[in-house]
Amino acid sequence: MNVLIVYAHPEPSSLNGALKDFSVKRLEAAGHAVRVSDLYAMQWKAVVDPNDSSEHVPGTPFNVSAESARALRNGTQSEDIAAEQEKLKWADAVIFQFPLWWFSMPAIMKGWVDRVYAYGFAYGVGEHSDKRWGDRYGEGSLAGKRAMLIVTTGGWEPHYSARGINGPIDDLLFPIQHGMLFYPGFDVLPPFLVYRTGRMDEAKFSQACDALGRRLDELWSTRPIPYRRQNAGDYDIPECTLKDDVAPGATGFGAHVAR
Ligand code: FAD
């Protein structure tokens, strides 16, 4: 299988760097082909701007979605964007690895999503009408591929529990896992989390690697998070709200997971 690791940490000798190196070795030892998009090492440009298409006419308004769609269609996207899209097409599974910064991904990785997820590639896919609201949330260009987050946090596990002060980790990661991964079609596996990184030592690192190794070994058999598919009958279209008889009374992020 082909595995792409999209990785964001500025320091190669960091905990994240060590975990990324471990993952590459483990996956390669199991016979998988692995490619890494090391965003800091690549000096990835994190901002969307008119230079993302060679067709933009200076002095004219820059419409992000429209220019993104046109550049994808005409093959005029900047080369770094097209190269990452090719890696996504190549991959059977994509791992996004990052330290939790301000309860989300580092800006450089958000900028990777903003730029690589072009209109017509990750959104604006499929028929949009009163009967169908596009191929998204379980369908789309990346359907059939698996995705998983590897996230490290300074905070302790209980801080991210159901009643923890930071909010439940499933809620914090919902915009990424549901919004950025399930939306364009990925099957999203439960995240691999390393909490309380300030207390990391050799013994804990070894335990983390053991646990991560098992998750990587099970990348193809782990049951994805059962997010509800937009076009499988649970939602009224075009409102895209849950039907009254689906999880009655349930609201919030958890309502979109079929328990
Ligand atoms: P490092 O700092 O590289 O290492 C962490 C520890 O692991 C160190 O003690 C190091 O000695 C040890 N270590 C490293 N490599 C090894 C190895 N190979 N073997 C054994 N030990 C090793 N945390 C939150 O919970 N929520 C937040 O919202 C949040 N926001 C943040 C925002 C910013 C801007 C920053 C800088 C930090 C934030 N943090 C937050 C903390 C952050 O999530 C952690 O600092 C990060 O996850 C640690 O990962 P690292 O790779 O940077 O670790």
Residues whose N, C-alpha, C, O or C-beta is under 5 A from the ligand:
A	BS01	FAD	S13 S14 L15 N16 A18 P99 L100 W101 W102 F103 T152 T153 G154 G155 T197 G198 M200 D201 E202 F205
